[in-house]
Amino acid sequence: MAAEHKLFKQQQRVGREDGRDPVSTNPMPSTNAHRSNAVDYDTVYTNAKAGMEEVDQEKVKQVVYEMSKDSAYFENESRKNVATEKRIERMKEKLRGLTAKQLSQAAVLVQEQDIVYLESLRNLTRVWCHIDMDAFYASVEQILDPSLAGVPFAVGSKSMISTASYTARKFGVRSAMPGFIAESLCPHIRFVKPKFEQYKRFSMITRGIFAKFDPDFEAQSLDEASMDVTDYIRIHGLSTEACATEIREAVCEATGGLTCSVGVAPNKMLAKICSDLNKPDGQYILESNRETILDFMRKLPCRKIPGIGRVTEKLLQKSLGIETCGDLIENAAKVSLLFSKTSYEFFMRSALGIASYTHKEHEEGSLGRKGISCERTFKPTDNADILEAKLLDIAGVLAQDMDAESLRGKTLTLKIKLSNFLVKTRCLTLDEYICTKEKIFARGRELLRSELPAEIRLMGLRMSNFQEELQRDRGQLGLESYFRESDEKEPKKVEKKSRSVKDVREMAEWECPACTFRNCGTERWCEMCMTSRISGRRLQDPAVEHRYNQKKKNKMHKKMM
């Protein structure tokens, strides 16, 4: 927390130098240039959540900009914005280079193959509910301490906020915001220390309710879950509206006053989107009708799609002028030529409102999880003893979580975030499957020591590459579950190629899937042929082509010698 106070003092000094009032709780006047920069400043802190519809976003951006412009976080965000702008310029340049023939051919493929294939996957026979608890942590705190009702408060501290009450959100305060910025937006805000055991207790109560509607419900987190209520509705003769109301009332009664918002739709993704439309304590029903769904998606902003964040939103907006899912469909030909095959298919499925409509089923001999992780944020430090002590705690929590699901892993990944907000990951594939705190810590310490000395503010461990002996119970799901089709549905007309790529590779080096050249683990593109490590696609560039051919000749010449 000392770092945040140091930043705040620094801001006070800057305020006195340029004539601004460092004590005022209102957004401080600034030059037109500063106002322009603030308007363009877009971070997670400035994104609106439920309950912030009436907030003056320009005022919030101004305060956030002024409070963070000299910080390491600001510098890191600036670096990322520069990288995004360069990517946008490359996409625009590529778009200008596309010929009318290329666009025409792509448009034909979109209409005659891709959309036809995706429409063959649409299913409207199921009814899914997505439940999202309203400001969960804050609402639990309010039940535990009724005096918080109507008071702007946040769960967390001046360092970071986990959740903000709806009263606090009216001032622009939101989750994942530093508390000292929240104080500037709302001077009389109160901070409440988190009580995670209580949150888990209330979460178990809600899950008991969910199980009555769907014994196989899928919990995404403590405050979110998806349920297939098709059978419940049929057995009890209910309408979708009545079922959603019954869920909300049951949760409120069982928890002593907690509210939730419910979305009802034919698949998981649509239900999740709908759950955010009438918050708090509301419900939204999307009819199981193709035309209704297409009309709903046509007007929906792309950012509402799970998996599309502010960077992807910016890429679509500035390179192609795409704002809504309807724009995505209209520009599908261009999208198919500018983005990877995986991204293009994701965009198209989302824009058409097509997603998974069945529970996640595990294939025989496979595990439900691809990985399990634990991470912690703390005051930046470069003290090796302190860092190793924190690593030991993280290893202990990870070992407990693995033991609860009978998991043994072989690949361990260390994630660290430096004091300048740069993120690094280091990976190690072991000779044996491990699950104990001692072994996880010992191997994690090897990875950590290879990065020291460094000033670190966040650290985490992830275990993957599990031993395929036992299947775990259904638990938290990844984003891909929203877009997984049922095995009963066979692809039509278009044959989809799949690539087998390991989820995690040794960070020391990796072998290019195209030319087999071994690259440094930090490189995303093959140094020899510019093939992407992730997608396997190759960057088309005459200069790169020439360099690749020349290196290939040199390699062959050395072999002959």
N, C-alpha and C positions, 0 to 999 in steps of 0.2 A: 504494500500500500504506500510505502515511502516514495516509490517511483512516481505514483500518480500525484502525490502532494507536491513533489518536486516540480512536476510538469505544471501543476496549477500555480505555484509560486512564480514559475517562469512566465506564465501567461499574465500574471498580475504585473510583473515588471514590464513586459511588452506593452500592456495596457497603459501604464503611466507614461511611457516614452512617447506613444503616439496620441495621447490625449483622451483615451477611452477610460471609462469608469471601471476600475477593476473590482469594485464591490457590488455594482448593480446586478440584480438578479434577472434583469431583462436582457434580451439579445443586445450586445454592444454595437454602437454605430461603427461603421467601417467604410473604407473607400469603396468607390464603385468597382474597382478591380477586385477587391476582396469579396464584395457581394457577388460578383460574377463567378469567382472561383468557388464560393460557397454553394451557389446554385448548381454548379456542375459536380460538386463533391458528392459522390454516391458510395455509401458504405452500408454494412449490415445495420448500423445504428440508425440510418435514415430511412430504412424500409418500413412502411406502415404495417401494423398488425391489427387484428380485430380490436375494436374499441378506440382506434385512432383515426376514424374517418373524418372527424371535425378538426383535427390538428392542423395547424399552419405548418406545412412541411418546409417551406422556405425559412421560417424562423428556426425550426429544428436544425436544418442543414447549416444555417449561419452559426448557431451556438456550437454544434459539433465541430464545424470547421475551425472556429476560433479556439476551441479548447484542445484541439489535437494537431494543429498544423505544424508544430515544432517537435512532434514526438516521433519515436522510432516506428510506431504503427503507421503514422501518416506517410513517412518516407517509404515504407514497404508497400502501402496502398498505391502510392504514386508510381513506384516501380512496376507494379502489376498493371496499373492503368496504361502506362507507356507500352508495355508488352501487348496489351489488348488492342491498343490503337494501331500498333504495327501490324498485328494480325488482321485487323479490319482493312488496312490499306492493301495488304497482300491479297485479300479476298476481292477487294474492289478491282485491283489490277487484273486478277484472274478473270473476273466477270467481264471486264472490258475486252479481254482477249477471246471470249467465246464467240463463235460464229453463229449465224442464223441457222445453219444446218445442224450444228451441235444441239442448239436449244430445241429445234424442231424434233430431232430424233429423241431427245430426252423426254419431251412432252408426250410423244407417242408411247414410250415405254411406261411413263407414269400412268397414263389413262388406260392403256390396253393390258398392262401386266401388273404393275405394282398395286394399284388401287383395287383391281379385280381380286388379286391374291389376298390382300388385307381384308377386303369385304367378306371373303370366304371364311374368315376367322371370327367374324362377329357373331355373338350369341346373345339373345335377348330373353332367355328362358329362366334366368336366375335373378334373385333379388338380394342385393348386398347392402349392408348398413356399415357405415364408418362412423365410429364414435370418437369424438375429440373433447376431452374434458376442458372446461373453460378456466383459463389461468390457474391450472391445477394446484401448483405449490401455494400460490397466494390464497386460493380459495380454501385450502386445507388450513392454512394459518388463520384465516378469518373464522373458521369453525372453532378452532382451538382457542382463539382470543377474539370474542365478539366485539371488543372495543375497537378493532381495526376496521369495522364496517364504516364505509364512507370516508375513510382516511386514505390519502395517497401513500402507499407503502410499496416496498419491493423486497423480495426474498434475495438476500445476498449482502454485499458490503460496498464500501466506497471503491473497492477494487473491481468488482464485477457483479452484475445482477443476473440471477437465474430466471426470475419471473417478476413482472410488475402487475399490480392490481389494476383493475379497469379504471379506477379513479385516477391512478398515477398515469395511465396511458393517455388520458385527456390532455396531459401536459407534454406529450411526446416521449415519455419514458417507456422503454421496452426492454425485453429480455436481451441478453448478450451485450448490454451496454455498460460501460464503466460507471460505477456509482457516483464518481465526482462529476461526470457529465450530467447524470440524472439530477444531481443537486443543483446544477446551474439551470436546468430546465424547470425544476420544481423545488425551490428552496426549502419548503417545509416537508419534504418527503421523509418517511421513516424507513429504516432498514431493519429487517427481521432476519435473524440467523436461521439458516436452513435446518430442517428437522427431517432428514431423509428416512429415518425409521418410520416416522408417522406417514410420510408420503407412500411408502411401501405398504403400510397397513391399510390405508384407504384404497390403494390400487388393488389390493387383494379383494377388498369388498366389492369393488366395481367388477372385477373379473368373475366373481361368483355370480353376479347378475348376468353378465354376458354369456356364461356357460349355460344358463337356462334357455337362452334363445338359440345358441349354437354351441354344442359341446366342443367343437373343433375350432372355435374362434381363434383368430391370429392377433397376438398383441405386438404392436410395433414399438411400444415404450410403456412407461408407467401410466401415461394418460391418453393413449390411443389404441384402438383395436378395430379389426374388421370382422364382420360376421356374415355368413350366408344364412339368411332368415327365410329362405324359400319354403323349407319344410314346416317351419314354425307357423308361417302365415297360412299355409294350406291346412294344417291340422287344426288350428284355432279359428279358421274362417275370418281372418283379419284383413283389412286393407293395409297398404304400405304406410299410409299416414297414421293409422291407428297403432301399428307396430312400432313406429318411430316414437310416437307419444308415450307408449307403454314403457319403452326402454328408458326414456328420459325421466319419467315419473318414478320408475323402480330405482334408478340410480340415486335420485334426489332423496327418496324415502330411506333407502338403506344406509346412506352416508350422512344423513342428518342435515342435508342442505346443499350438497355439491350439485352443480348443474353441468350439463354436457350439451354439445351440439351434434346433431345426427344428419348424415347425408345418406340418401337412399337412391340406388341406381343399379343398372344391370351388371356392373363389374366393379372391381376394387378401386381402380383409378378414378372413375367417375364418382363413386361414392365418397372418396376422400376429398375430391374437389368440392362436391356439394356440401360436405360438412363444414366448410369454411364460409359459406355464403350467408348464413343467418345466425352468426355468432353475436353475443353469447345466448345460451339457453334457447336455441331455435332448431329448426329442421328444414331440410329442402329435399323435395321428392322430384327426381328426374324420371319421367315416364319411359317405359321400355318400348320405345318406338324409334325406328331408325331416323325418320325425318326430324323428330323432336330432338334427338341427340345431335344430329348434324347441325341443326339450327342453333342449339345450345353451344356447341363447340365453335361454330363460325364466329360468334361474338366474343368468345372467351380470350382474354389476354394470354399470350404464351407463357408469361411468368407464373400463371396459376397451375401450370402442369408440373406435377412432382418430378423433379430432376432437371428442370430448367431454372438456373439461378441467374444472378444479375449479369455475369459475364456472357453467358449464352444469349441472354436477352439482348445485351448490348451488341453482340455480333450480328444477330438477326436484324435488329433495328437499323444499325448504321451501315451495314453492307448491302442489305436488300430492302430496307424499309418495312420489315415485317413486324407487326404489332400483335395481331390476333392469330388464332388457329386458322381462321378463314384465309388470312394472308399467306399462311404456310402452304395451304392447298393450292392457292392461285399461283404461287411461286415455286411449286414442287420441282419443276424441271431445273430451275437454277439451283435450288437447294441440293438436288442430287448430284450436281456437277461441282459444287463448292465444298460440300461437307463429305465426311467419310461415309461409307456404306452403312455402318452401324448407327451413326448419328441421323442419317437421312431416314432410315427405317423407323427409328425411335420417334422422330418428328412426325412422320406420316401416321403412324399408329395413334399417337397422342392426338393429333389434329382431327382424326376420324372418330375418336372416342372408343377405340378398340383396345382392350386390355384383358388381363386374366380374369376369368369368372369361376375358377375352381380353387379349392384349397390346394396348397402346395403339397404335392405328393413326393415322397422320397423313393428313388429307384432302389431296387434290391442291392444291398452291399454298399450303399452310399450314405453319406452323412448329410444332415439337414443344414449344417453350417459350412461355410468356406473358411471362416476365421472367427476368432474371438479376441477382444482387446480390452485394455484398460489404460486410461491416461489421466494425468493430473496437471493442473496449472498452479504455479506458485510464484513467489517473489523471485525475480531474476537473481541467479547466483552462479559463481564460477568455482565455488568450494567443492572439491571432489568428494570429500567425506559426506557433505550434505546431499549431494546429488546421488551418491551410492545408497544413502539411507532412504531417499525417496524411491529409488529404483527397487529396493528391497520391499517397500510397502506395496508398490505397484505389482511386483511379482507375486506377493502374497494374495492380493485380491484376484489376480488373473488365475492363480492356481486354484483358489476356492471356486471360481466360476467354472473352470474346466472340470473340477471334481464333481460339481453339481450336475454336469451333463455327461459325465463319464468320457471325457475327451482326452486324448493323448496326441500331441502335435510334434512335427518334425522341423518346421520352419518358423524361426523366431525373427520378428521385425522390431527394430527400435525406431521410435519416432521422437525427434526433439525439435523444439522451436526455440530459436535463439532470441536474445534480448532485442535484436533488430527485426524480429518477427519472421525471419527466414526459416523455412522448415526443411529438415533433412531426415531421410530415412536410411537405415542400414539393415541389411538382411543377412541371415545366416541359416543355411540348411544343415541340419545335424545328422549324425550317423545313427541316431537312435530316437525313438519317440519318447517324449518327456511330458510330465504333468506336475511335478513337485515344485514347491516354492524355491527350494535350494538350487535345483538344476536350472530353473528358468532364470533365477537371479545370476547364477554363475556365468551363463552364456550371454545374458543381457549385459553384464558388467564388461565382458570382452568388447562388445560393440560400443558401449559407452566410452570406455577408456580410449578407444581409437579416435574419438571425436574431441577429447580433452587436450588442451584447455579450451573452454568455451563458456560463455555466460548464457545460461539456459533458463527459460521461463516456463516451458511445458515439456513433459516427457511421457511417453507411453510405450507399451509393449503389446504386440499382436502375435498370436499363435495361429498357424494355419498348417495345411498339408497334414490332415488328421489321419490317424490309423483307422482304416475302414473295417472295424469289427462290430461296433455297436451303433445303432441309430439313436439319435437323441429325440426327445419330444419336441413338438412344434413350439417355437419360441419367436424371437424377434426376426423379422424378415428384411432382406435387402430390397432396394428399389426395383431390382430386376423382376421380383415376384409380381409386380403390377403388369408386366408385359409378357408373362409366360403363358402360352396357350395350353389348352388341355391336350393330353396325349391322344385323346380320341379323335381329334381333328387332324386330318392329313392335309398337308400343303397341296394347293392346286395350281396348275399352270406354270408357276415359277418355282424352280428348284433353288433352294437357299443353300449356299455353300457355308460350311462352318469351318472354322480354323481352330485347331487344338493348340492352345498357348498356355503355358504354366502361369498360374496366378502370381507366383512369386519366384524370382530368379536370384541367384547370387549377385549381390551388389558389386562384387569385385569386377565382373565382366559379364557380358551376354553375347550370345551368338546370333548373328543376323539370320532371320528365316529365309532370306533371299540369296545371299552370297556367302553365308557361313563365316563371314569375318567376325572376329571376337572384339567387341567394343568395351570401353570403360563403362562401369555400371551407372555413372551419372548421365550418360548420353541418352537422349530420347530417339535420335536418328542415327542410323548406321553411318560411321565415318567414311566408309568406302562408297556405298551405293545410295545413301540417303533413304533407306527403307525405314518406316516407322517401327519402333520396338513394340508399340501397343497394337496398332491396327494391321501391320504388315503391308501397308500401302507405301508406294515409292513416290518420292517427290519428283515431279517431271520438270527437268531443267536441263537444257542442252549442255551447259557447262559441267553439271554434275555427271551427265551421261559420258562426256568426254573423259572426265577424271576417273570415272569408274572403269571405262575400257582401258585407259592407260595403266591403272593400277593392276587390272587383271592381266594385262600383257606382261608387266614387270614380275608379277607373281609366277606366271607360267615360265618366264625366262629363268628365274631363280631355280625352279624345280628342274629344268633341263640341265642347268649347270651342276 
